[in-house]
Amino acid sequence: MDEKVKEVLATLVAPLIEQDGAELYLVRAEGSEVVLHFAGTYAGCPGVAAVTKNIIAPVLKPLLPDVVVTVNSGLPVPKGAERLTNGKR
């Protein structure tokens, strides 16, 4: 399931995040838990909660009806996190 979660995040969410100048990383996707990390303009941004609630969670709900999304931001990027944005704007 984590590959499907990664695909959905990379194709639907990452381009939106990247347009805002941020970077999206997938830290972990296990069961109904998805852990993400934001860097760039979203690092420490109070709007991250709104993005998580209004964009990320609804996009993942069809795959994981009981999804729990946890988001961290800033530096350093957690070890092993996979960058989903391509860094080109």
C-alpha angles and dihedrals in degrees: 000000000000090000090055091047090050091049093050093047093046095048103035109023107027095062091054092048092047092053087062091054095255134126124228123207130184108220099174142342113191124156107319093336120100119182117195134179127208125203133169116038092355093058104118092351114151089216091070090087091056092047090050095047099039103034116014101041094046091049091052097042095085089057098037112022092187095043118160112196119199118189130194126179144191132041138001105040108225115262112262095019113143118224112231098183117075098220095239120116 
